[in-house]
């Protein structure tokens, strides 16, 4: 989307933007990509687990680049270079296998990380009021041998593991089936532009030049060297010192330097800090300046300017001086910003629905429907549409049945409504928004509100596999696959291989890792700092439907303030109108709306990086050239940081394994 785009939600004219159409398609899943998938599962997955616990980030970028560079070099020296389609499938597999499962908790390493978190939560102090109600089909009791001895292979884990496998399978069938159907509607039929799909597709295909003498390889190498040096200081030293001495030493604070308590006498409740991660600067090189400017402006306005004002007005009763940034963030969110954020998201949803309706009317005016056709391009590897919808219906029905069996007293109509009505409706609206603006919509805390209003008063419902999902983003993924000229059957084959591969590797690595390390501990600074806070938040949410004996409301329910939500909704719509009046870009509004809940410690360095890129780099290299250089530089930096991290993690894992030997 152009930076000069105004906020007015008018549908795109039929002649803009121009869609790029791919006419030839080739198979991308071959023996080479199969070997690549096994390589990623064996070497990248455990690195992502460790790095997430140490620094709260995965090795996704490193896994993608390292795998591509390694296999491209081997293939070239074997006189069998990788084709563009094979490179994209390797990219797809690496991104899928090494994705962070839960960024807030620093959990990666596949689906079994959910069970590790449940094991920690059920024995944590935060869960004490409800530990007796946590169902054993979700996690064994705190006194179970599987928890006490940290043995994921213990018989008490059998039912939770079976449920995990079934829900993971249903989840994949659901998002692939519904996502493909949405792609056929929004891309093949409605011809929406999907503005960010060409960017992602061109980035993936550019990996084919890795190892050559092209400009991309030179910039990538520069970024890699920078990443290696910074990664040694930021990640390597904490990991190695934590392994050797049991206490990590941080030159740069992880995740950021916290000055909240230093300024509390002048600015009480203000969340002040600064991240020293060079990745934030480089991320600012890549992301749109308008989004970062809006996010930084909103985060500073909310967390630094407004919080002291709210405190003096008596609107932050749960804040206490002496609290660090994380505790302060939790308290101010519960007192004020959570309800405001819900209202702002409702405003964004209203605007998104209005944008969809506007575009539909524009399509009728321009008679685009006369070009609608359900026939896919020949050779693309499409499956019949009824098979995709059938897979989604089957998976959704299984999840509804599971909810009924596991939580028989919970109203089944809520599961049916979420699975068969709300999820496809919300997914379609989100897919159209992504196809037009590049951004979806969300309705926050819908599940929580539904459980509370249902009158159900037990904890087990929070662990039930509720069929509530937004598959709108998958439509763009299929558009990316199409733009690379890769047959859709390649994705199906890759998913069929990845599913058992990630289950087996996730189980094996987490079994070893959890059995040899009590989590969290001082060797994992991110987990040690954030897990107790995340556990407290989870405990609060899981008690919102349980009436208190003293008649008072739960802490979370006190945080849901309808009046504040109304103010947030009105404020979001009014802000939209003001930004429209001053003809500010749409991206600035989206950045502003999302930035109210972010830490200024991260948004300020990102904006600084964007300013450097625009003020100096773009002038030196030219705006068009710099727009091509920045993503490659960031990818090289991520690869260098990830490589150094993998080396440090390998040393740590070897040390842990040796420490377990009895001789």
Residue pairs with C-beta under 8 A, 6 or more apart in sequence:
1 195
1 437
1 438
1 585
1 586
1 587
3 288
3 289
3 290
3 585
3 587
4 585
5 585
5 586
5 587
6 580
6 583
6 584
6 585
6 586
7 576
7 579
7 580
7 583
7 584
7 585
7 586
7 589
8 580
9 351
9 354
9 355
9 358
10 358
10 362
11 355
11 358
11 359
11 360
11 361
11 362
11 363
11 436
12 193
12 359
12 362
12 436
13 362
13 366
14 366
14 368
17 193
17 195
19 191
19 193
20 198
20 483
21 377
22 377
22 482
22 483
22 484
22 485
23 377
24 379
24 485
25 85
25 377
25 379
25 380
25 381
25 485
25 486
25 487
26 83
26 85
26 485
26 486
26 487
27 85
27 381
27 486
27 487
27 489
27 490
28 83
28 85
28 86
28 88
28 89
28 484
28 486
28 487
28 490
28 494
29 89
29 489
29 490
29 493
29 494
29 497
30 86
32 71
32 75
32 82
32 86
32 90
33 86
33 89
33 90
33 93
33 494
34 497
35 71
36 67
36 71
36 90
36 93
36 94
37 93
37 97
37 494
37 497
37 498
37 501
38 501
39 67
39 70
39 71
40 63
40 67
40 93
40 94
40 97
40 98
41 97
41 501
41 502
41 505
42 505
43 646
44 59
44 62
44 63
44 66
44 67
44 94
44 97
44 98
44 646
45 97
45 98
45 108
45 109
45 110
45 502
45 505
45 506
45 509
46 109
46 509
46 513
46 649
46 653
47 59
47 62
47 63
47 642
47 645
47 646
47 649
47 650
48 58
48 59
48 60
48 63
48 98
48 100
48 108
48 109
49 108
49 109
49 113
49 509
49 510
49 513
50 239
50 513
50 649
50 652
50 653
51 57
51 58
51 59
51 108
51 235
51 642
51 645
51 649
52 58
52 100
52 106
52 107
52 108
52 109
52 526
53 106
53 107
53 519
53 520
53 524
53 526
53 527
54 106
54 235
54 238
54 239
54 242
54 248
54 254
54 523
54 524
54 525
54 526
54 527
54 649
55 106
55 234
55 235
55 238
55 254
55 255
55 525
55 526
55 645
56 103
56 106
56 254
56 255
56 526
56 530
57 100
57 103
57 106
58 98
58 99
58 100
58 108
59 98
59 108
59 642
59 645
59 646
60 94
60 95
60 98
60 99
60 100
61 635
61 638
61 639
61 642
62 638
62 639
62 641
62 642
62 643
62 645
62 646
63 94
63 95
63 97
63 98
63 642
64 90
64 91
64 94
64 95
64 98
64 207
65 207
65 210
65 220
65 635
65 636
65 638
65 639
65 642
66 639
66 642
66 643
67 90
67 94
68 87
68 90
68 91
68 94
68 207
68 210
69 210
69 211
69 639
71 82
71 90
72 81
72 82
72 87
72 207
72 208
72 210
72 211
73 211
75 81
75 82
76 211
82 90
82 208
84 205
84 208
84 484
84 485
84 486
85 484
85 485
85 486
85 487
85 490
87 204
87 205
87 207
87 208
88 201
88 204
88 205
88 481
88 484
88 486
89 486
89 490
89 491
89 494
91 204
91 207
92 204
92 481
92 491
92 494
93 494
93 498
96 494
96 498
96 502
97 110
97 498
97 501
97 502
98 108
99 108
100 106
100 107
100 108
101 107
101 108
101 109
101 110
101 111
101 113
101 114
102 113
102 117
104 530
104 534
105 117
105 527
105 530
105 531
105 534
106 526
106 527
106 530
107 113
107 114
107 116
107 117
109 506
109 509
109 510
109 513
110 502
110 503
110 505
110 506
110 509
110 510
111 164
111 168
111 502
111 503
111 506
112 152
112 164
112 503
112 506
112 507
112 510
112 511
113 506
113 510
114 164
115 139
115 152
115 157
115 160
115 161
115 164
115 510
116 152
116 510
116 514
116 519
118 134
118 138
118 139
118 160
118 463
119 139
119 140
119 146
119 147
119 150
119 514
120 519
120 520
120 531
120 535
121 127
121 139
121 535
121 538
121 539
122 131
122 134
122 139
122 140
122 141
122 142
122 147
123 131
123 142
123 147
124 531
124 532
124 535
124 539
126 532
126 535
126 536
126 538
126 539
127 134
127 535
127 538
127 539
129 539
129 543
130 459
130 539
130 542
130 543
130 546
131 141
131 142
133 458
133 459
133 460
134 141
134 459
134 460
134 463
135 406
135 459
135 460
135 463
136 156
136 159
137 159
137 160
137 163
137 406
137 463
138 160
138 163
138 460
138 463
139 147
139 160
139 463
140 146
140 147
140 154
140 156
140 157
140 160
141 147
141 156
144 154
144 156
145 151
145 154
145 156
146 152
146 154
146 155
146 156
146 157
147 156
149 515
150 514
150 515
150 518
151 157
151 511
151 515
152 507
152 510
152 511
152 514
152 515
153 511
161 507
163 402
163 465
165 503
166 398
166 402
167 399
167 402
167 465
168 499
168 503
169 395
169 499
170 395
170 396
170 398
170 399
170 465
171 395
171 469
172 495
172 499
173 391
173 392
173 394
173 395
174 391
174 392
174 395
174 396
174 399
174 467
174 469
174 471
175 469
175 471
175 474
176 388
176 391
176 474
176 491
176 492
176 495
177 387
177 388
177 389
177 390
177 391
177 392
177 393
177 395
178 388
178 389
178 392
178 423
178 424
178 427
178 471
178 474
179 427
179 471
179 473
179 474
179 475
179 477
179 478
180 383
180 388
180 474
180 478
180 488
181 385
181 388
181 389
181 392
182 427
182 428
182 431
182 471
182 472
182 474
182 475
183 431
183 474
183 475
183 478
183 479
184 374
184 376
184 382
184 385
184 388
185 428
185 431
186 192
186 194
186 428
186 431
186 432
186 435
186 475
187 194
187 435
187 475
187 478
187 479
187 482
188 373
188 374
188 376
189 372
189 373
189 374
190 363
190 368
190 372
190 432
190 435
191 368
191 371
192 432
192 435
192 436
193 435
193 436
194 434
194 435
194 438
194 475
194 476
194 479
195 437
195 438
196 434
196 438
196 476
197 476
197 479
197 480
197 483
198 483
200 476
200 480
201 479
201 480
201 483
201 484
202 483
203 631
203 635
204 480
204 484
205 484
206 216
206 632
209 216
209 217
210 216
210 217
210 220
211 217
215 629
216 632
219 629
219 632
219 633
219 636
220 632
220 633
220 635
220 636
220 639
221 636
222 633
222 636
223 282
223 632
223 633
223 634
223 635
223 636
223 637
223 638
223 639
223 640
224 636
224 637
224 639
224 640
224 643
225 640
226 278
226 636
226 637
226 640
227 636
227 637
227 638
227 639
227 640
227 641
227 642
227 643
227 644
228 640
228 641
228 643
228 644
229 640
230 278
230 637
230 640
230 641
231 640
231 641
231 642
231 643
231 644
231 645
232 644
233 251
233 252
234 251
234 252
234 254
234 276
234 277
234 278
234 641
235 641
235 644
235 645
235 648
236 644
236 645
236 647
236 648
237 249
237 250
237 251
238 248
238 249
238 250
238 254
238 525
239 248
239 523
239 645
239 648
239 649
239 651
239 652
240 648
240 651
240 652
241 247
241 248
241 249
242 248
242 249
242 522
242 523
242 524
242 525
242 652
243 523
243 651
243 652
243 655
243 656
244 655
246 522
246 523
247 522
247 523
248 522
248 523
248 525
250 525
252 276
252 277
253 276
254 525
254 526
255 275
255 277
255 526
255 601
256 273
256 274
256 275
256 276
256 277
256 325
256 599
256 601
256 602
257 273
257 274
257 275
257 276
257 601
258 272
258 273
258 324
258 325
258 601
259 272
259 273
259 274
260 270
260 271
260 272
260 273
260 323
260 324
260 325
260 328
261 321
261 322
261 323
261 324
262 272
263 270
263 272
264 270
264 321
264 322
265 321
267 304
267 307
267 308
268 307
268 308
268 311
268 312
268 319
268 321
269 307
269 308
269 310
269 311
269 316
269 319
269 328
269 331
269 332
270 303
270 304
270 305
270 307
270 308
271 303
271 304
271 307
271 325
271 328
271 329
271 332
271 599
271 600
271 601
272 304
272 325
272 600
272 601
273 325
273 599
273 600
273 601
274 601
274 604
274 605
275 599
275 601
275 602
275 605
277 605
278 637
279 634
279 637
279 638
279 641
280 602
280 605
280 606
280 609
281 605
281 606
281 608
281 609
281 612
282 609
282 630
282 633
282 634
282 637
283 606
283 609
283 634
284 292
284 605
284 606
284 607
284 608
284 609
284 610
284 611
284 612
284 613
285 609
285 610
285 612
285 613
285 617
285 630
285 633
285 634
286 630
286 631
286 634
287 606
287 610
288 587
289 610
289 611
289 613
289 614
290 584
290 585
290 587
290 588
290 591
291 587
291 588
291 590
291 591
292 591
292 603
292 606
292 607
292 610
293 588
293 591
293 607
293 610
294 587
294 588
294 589
294 590
294 591
294 592
294 593
294 594
294 595
295 591
295 592
295 594
295 595
295 598
295 603
295 606
295 607
296 595
296 600
296 603
296 604
296 606
296 607
297 591
297 592
297 595
298 591
298 592
298 593
298 594
298 595
298 596
298 598
299 595
299 596
299 597
299 598
299 599
299 600
299 603
299 604
300 600
300 603
300 604
301 596
302 337
302 595
302 596
302 597
303 329
303 332
303 598
303 599
303 600
304 600
307 316
307 332
310 316
310 332
310 335
310 336
311 319
315 335
315 336
316 331
316 332
316 335
316 336
317 335
318 331
318 334
318 335
319 328
319 331
319 332
319 335
320 331
323 331
325 599
325 601
326 529
326 530
326 533
327 533
329 599
330 533
330 536
330 537
333 341
333 559
333 597
334 555
334 556
334 558
334 559
335 559
336 564
337 596
337 597
338 559
338 560
339 559
339 560
339 561
339 562
339 564
339 565
339 568
340 564
340 565
340 567
340 568
340 571
340 596
341 444
341 568
341 596
341 597
342 444
342 445
342 560
342 565
342 568
343 564
343 565
343 566
343 567
343 568
343 569
343 570
343 571
343 572
344 568
344 569
344 571
344 572
344 593
344 596
345 442
345 443
345 444
345 593
346 443
346 565
346 568
346 569
346 572
347 568
347 569
347 570
347 571
347 572
347 573
347 576
347 593
348 441
348 442
348 572
348 590
348 593
349 441
349 442
349 443
350 569
350 573
351 573
351 576
352 429
352 430
352 433
352 440
352 441
353 429
353 441
355 433
355 436
355 437
356 429
356 432
356 433
356 436
359 432
359 436
363 369
374 385
376 382
379 487
380 482
380 487
380 488
381 487
381 488
381 489
381 490
382 488
383 488
383 492
396 419
396 420
396 423
396 467
397 419
399 415
399 419
399 465
399 466
399 467
400 412
400 415
400 416
400 419
400 467
402 464
402 465
403 410
403 412
403 415
403 464
403 465
403 466
403 467
404 410
404 412
404 415
406 460
406 463
406 464
406 465
407 456
407 458
407 460
407 461
407 464
409 456
409 458
410 454
410 456
410 461
410 464
411 454
411 456
414 450
414 454
415 466
415 467
418 447
418 450
418 466
418 467
418 468
419 467
419 468
422 446
422 468
423 467
423 468
423 469
423 470
423 471
426 441
426 443
426 470
426 472
427 469
427 470
427 471
427 472
428 472
429 441
429 472
430 440
430 441
430 442
430 470
430 471
430 472
430 473
431 440
431 471
431 472
431 473
431 474
431 475
431 476
432 472
433 439
433 440
433 441
433 472
434 440
434 472
434 473
434 475
434 476
435 475
435 476
437 586
437 590
439 590
440 470
440 472
440 473
442 470
445 560
446 468
447 466
447 468
448 541
448 544
448 556
449 560
451 461
451 462
451 544
451 545
452 544
452 545
452 557
454 545
456 545
457 545
457 546
457 547
458 545
458 546
459 542
459 543
459 546
461 545
462 541
462 542
478 488
478 491
481 488
481 490
481 491
482 488
512 657
513 653
513 656
516 656
516 657
516 659
516 660
517 523
517 524
517 656
519 527
519 531
520 527
520 528
520 531
521 527
521 528
522 528
523 652
540 554
540 555
540 556
541 556
543 554
543 556
544 554
544 556
544 557
546 554
548 554
572 593
575 589
575 592
575 593
576 589
579 588
579 589
579 592
595 603
613 626
613 630
617 626
617 629
617 630
618 626
618 627
620 626
621 629
